[in-house]
Amino acid sequence: MSSFISDTGQGSDTGRVVEVAVVMPCLNEADTIFICVVKALRALADAGISGEVIVADNGSSDGSQLLATNAGARVITVAEKGYGSALMGGIDASHSTFVVMGDADDSYDFSELPRFVAKLREGYELVQGCRLPRGGGVVLPGAMPFLHYWLGNPLFSTLSRWWFRAPISDIYCGMRGFTRTLYDRLDQRCTGMEFATEMVIKASLTGARIGEVPITLHPDGRRAHPPHLKTWRDGWRTLRFFLMCSPRWLFLIPGLSLMFVGLVGFVLALPGTMNLGGWSLDAHTLLVASLAAVLGYQAVWFSIIAKAIAIGAGVLPADPRIERFFAHISLERGVIIALVMISIGILLVLAAVAQWAQRGYAELPYALGMRLVIPGMTLMTIGSQTVFSSFLLTLVGLRRR
């Protein structure tokens, strides 16, 4: 944790080992922080759960810290700005088996805490709250913006199930419980709003046991300022993070699709002019096919390199497929394959030159020459890409050995 953290030690005994730590990020939440802390402590006490409430303050200037302390919370000051930074600071300061996090805007009912703890006691490592009807949740009128309810949440939750096989229905829900062991294993990196989605994605990719608890979302209780979440900014940041965590969908699948388009273009137009439904496919089709093949091939290499870098940086967990790739594909093999492709490409270009020579270096019919030059240049380009990518991947792989 790179943030500067200071612990006032107020509200509970610093270092006291408890079963559950309730962590609330806080930035000017004077309207609601007191009632949130009181609800959480009352829920723990009523259920007989050993726990504490940690308020991770991120620079409040409205007296939120004193209100939280008076309500019985332990206040942690986190200097590094950001939703994720505040949560990481609060979690790092906890001494508990389980952690339950939730926003301090009174939109989450902390009296529902025992349900998360019960799931965690059953052996689940991450228990995600679900506010949406798909997972049995309830969104009260005025509690969630229209676009969040109908577009953002359903879209990103669907993508999380599709791309990362995360068994959840509401990826944006900020109320969730998890084991401290899982959190330490995930090695979270995101300091902004992506913190919540990073946790779900990493937990799913590492095979963590994930459960879900339906909850009710209440209208935001704050009056002094609007929500910290910005629809379009944070929506884009979420999509960007999804793509960075999935080289398959960012690079591999688009790359393979482009290579397929290029292959089809070569098959149709390389033998000669083809009329297809009134369309004449000739040398220009080969140019487009060549571009698609080259871009697609490079994108496939990007997917492999990006996955290796992400694993090395700790953004993604280890993948046995990458390990097998490094075990079977070496720089030398890549260079040999590249030299074969480049050699074939050079031969095709020389064949075009020979045709030109046969015509006394006079004008060569465009389509006739391009049927040799375009495939030749394509192979030479792809071969060169293979050499460069092999060296780059070898550099990435050095830190793995």
N, C-alpha and C positions, 0 to 999 in steps of 0.2 A: 504494500500500500504506500503510494508515494505522497499522499496528502499529509499535511501537517495536522495532527490531531491533538487536542488537549482535552482532558477529562476533568470536569469540575468535581466529580465524585459525589455530587449532590443527588439526593433522591433515593439512593441505595448504596450499599457497601461496594466500593470498587473492588473488582476481583472476585466477588461472591459467585460461586458456582451454582447455577440454577438449571432447571430443565428447559425453560423457554425464555428467550429474549425477544421482546417485541420492539422492532426498530422502526422509527418514524423519521423520515427526512423532513427537515423544516427550513423554510425560508419565508419569514414574515407571515406566520400563521397565527397571529394573536387572536383572531376571531374564533379559532376552532381548536387550537392545540390543547387547551386545558381540558375540554370535554372529551377529546380523543384519549388523552392519557388516563383520565378517570374511568372511562368505559373499559379500557384495556385492563387496568389494574383490578377493576371490579369483576370482570369476566374471569381473570386468573384466580382471584380469591374465591369466587362462588364455585368454581370448578375444582378447587383444591389443587391447583397447578402451581408449582414452584416457579416463579418467574419474575421478570423485571421489565420495565419500559425504558428504552434508550432513545432519547431524542437527539438526532444527529443534526445539529444546527449548522447551516451553511452561510452564516453571515447575516442573521436577522437584525433589523434595526428598530423593531416595533415592540421589544420587550417579550418576545416569545420565549426566550430562555428562562426568564423568571417565572412566567406562567407555568411552563412545563415542570420546573423544579417544585413549585408550590403544589402542583397536582400529584407529585410523587415520582417523577421521572428522573433518570440520570441523564444529564445533558452533556453531550460530546460536541466540541467545537471542531468543525472540519473546515480548514482554510481553503482547500482546492474546490473551486466552484463546480457545480453540476449535480444533477439528480443521482447519477451513479456514484460520484465521489462521496456524497453525503451518506449513501447507503453503505458503501464499502467502509467508510470510517466508523459508522455505527456498528456494523457487523464485526469488524476487527476488534472493537472494544468490548464485545460480548464474551461471556464465559458461560456458555450454555450448550446443551445437546441439540436443541432445536432453535431455529430463528423464524419468527413470523414478521414479515414486513408489511407496512400499509401506510398510505398517504395520511397526512395530518390535516386534511381539509374537511373531515367529518362526512365524506361521501361513502366511506366504508364503516360498517357497523362492527366495532371491535368486540361486541358481545358474542359474535360468531367465532371468536378465537378458539374455543374448545373443540370445535368441529375440525379445525386444521390440525390441532394437536392429536386428536384421536386418530386421524389418518396417518400422521407421522409415527405414532406408536404402533400402528399396524405394519410398519416396515416400508412405507413409501418414503422416498428420498426428497421428492419435490411434490408439494400439494398446491396446485394452482387454483385460485378462485375463479369462478365463472359467473359473470354478470348477465350473459346473453341467454335468451330462451333455449337456444340449441343445447346448452349444457344444464338446463334447469334453473338458470338464474333469472333475476328480475331487475329490470331497469325502471325505476320510478319516473313519472313524468318530469321532464326538465333536467334529468340527471346526466344525460349524455347527448352531446350535439348530434344533429341529424346525420351529418356525414360520417361521424365516428360509428354510429349505430348501424347504418345501412351499407357503408362502403369500407372505411378503413379497417375496422375490427374484423368483419367477416372476411375481407380480402386477405389480410396478413395472417389471420388464423388458418384460413384454408391453405395458404402458401406454406405455413409452418408444418401442416399435416402432410402436404404433398411433397415438399422438398426435403424436410428433415424428419418426417414420420413422428412428429410430436403429437401425442394423444391428448390434445387440449382443444378447447372450443373458444377460448378468449385469451389470446396471447398478450394483450395489453393490460390485463387486470393487474393492478398494482398491489393487491393483497394476496399473499402467498406464504406458504411455510416450507421450510427445507431443513435438512440436517446440516449441522456445521461441517460435518465431514464432507458432504457433497460440495458445499460452497468452497472449501479449501481445495478440493480436487479440480473444480472448474476453472480456477485461476482467472477470474473475471477481469476484463480490460476496459470496458466502455465506461466513460465517466459521465455520459449524458443520459438522455431518456432511453437510449438503446440498451442500457443495463438490463432492463427487464426481459427484453426479447433475447439478448445474449444468453441469459441464464437458461431460458427454455430450450434454445437451440443447442447449446452445449450439453445440457442435461440429456436431451434426446440422443444426440450423437454419441455420447459416452455410454448409452445403455442404462441410464438411471431409471429407477422405478418411479413413474410419474402418475399421480392421481389428481382428481379434480373435485372441488367442493362448490356447489351452487351457492351464490350469495346474492344479496340485494344491494343495488347501487342507489344511493340517495343523492339528492341534489347537493351540489357543492355548498358548504356552509359559510364560505368566506364572503365578505362584503367589501373589504378594504382594497382588494385587487383582483383582477381576473385570473383564471387558471394559468399555471406556468406552461402547460402543454400548448404548443402552437401547431395547428392542424397540418398545414402544408409543409412547414419546415421539418417537423418531427416525423411526418409521414414519409418525406423523402429520405430522411436519415435512416428510417427503419428499412425502407426498400434498399437503400445503398448497403446497409449492413447485411441484409438477407443475401444480396448478390455477392458480397465479399465472402460470405460464409458458404457459398455454393458455387465454386468454380465450374461445377457440372452445368448449371443453368446459365451462368454468365458467359462461359467460354465453350465448354465441350459440346453441348447440344447445338448451339448456333453454328459452331465450327463444323461439326459432322453434317449438319443440314446444308451448309454452303458447299462442302466437298461433294455431297450427293448431287446438288444442282450442277456443279462443275462437271462431274462425271457424266451425268445425263446429257449435258450440252456437248461434250466431246463425242459421246456415242452417236448422237444424232447428226452432228455437223461435220465430224472429221472425215467420214468416207466420201462425202461430196455434198453438193447442194441438195437439201431435202425440203420438199413442200409438205407442210403439215397443217392441214385445215386452212389453207389459203396463206399460211405464213411460210416465207422462204428462209430456211436456216442455212447460213453460209459462214464465211470467215468472221463476220461480225459476231455471230453466235459463239464462235470459238474464243473470241476476245473476252466476251462476258463470262464464258465458262472458265477461262483461265483465271480471271480476276476472282471468281467465286472459289475456285479450288485453292488459290494461293492464300486468300484471306481465311478460308476455312481451316487450312492446314496450320496456319500460324495460330489460330484461335485454339486448336486442339493442343498445341504445344503450350500455349498460355495456361490452359486448364491444369496441365500437369505441373508446370512451374509454380503457378499460383497456389495450388494445393500443398506443394512441398514447402513453400515459404510460409504459408499460414500455419502449417503444423509446426515448423521450426520456431515460429514466433509465439506459439502457444495460443493462437486465435482459434485453431481447430484441433481436435484430438487426433492422435495417431491413427493412420489408416493402413491396414495391412496391404491394400492394393498398391499404395505408393512404395511400401517396403519391397514388395515383389518386383515392382518396376525397377527400382534401384538395384535389386539383386540380379536382374536379367539384362538390363540395358546399360551399357557402359559408353563412355565417350568414344572409345575406339570403334565399337560397333556402329554407333551413330555416324561417325565420320566415314566408315567404309560404305554404309548404305548411301550416304550423301554423295560420295565420289561416284558410285555407280549411277545414281540419278543424273548427276552433272555430266558424266561421260555420255550417257544416252542422249541428253539434251544437246550436247555439243555435236554429236553425230547427226542428229536431226537438222541442226542449223547448217552443218557442212553439206548435208544432202541437198538443202535448198540452194546453197551456193553452187553445188554441182549442176543443178537444174539451170541456174542462171548462166553458168559457163557454157552449157550445151546450146544456149540461145545466143552465144557470142556476147554475153553481158549486155544484151539488149533488154528492152522492157520485159519484165516477167509478170504474167497475169497475177493480179493481186491474190485471188483466192487460192491459186495453185501454190504460190510461195508460202502463204500464211498457214496452210495446212501442215507444213513442216516447221516453220519458224515458231508459231505460237505454242505447239506442244513442246518444242525444244526449249524455248525460253521459260516455259512453265516448269519443266523438270529442273532446269538450272536454278531457277529461283527457289523452288521447294528444297532442292539439294543444299543450297546456301543457307536457307533457314534452318535446315537440320543440323548443319555444322555449328551455327551460332547458338542454337537452342541447346545442343548437346553440351557445349562448353558452359553455357549459363547454368544448366541443370546440374552439371558436375560441381560447379562452384557452390550451388545451393546445397548439394548433397555432402559437401566436405564437412559441414558442421554436424552431420548425422552419424559420422563414423568414429 
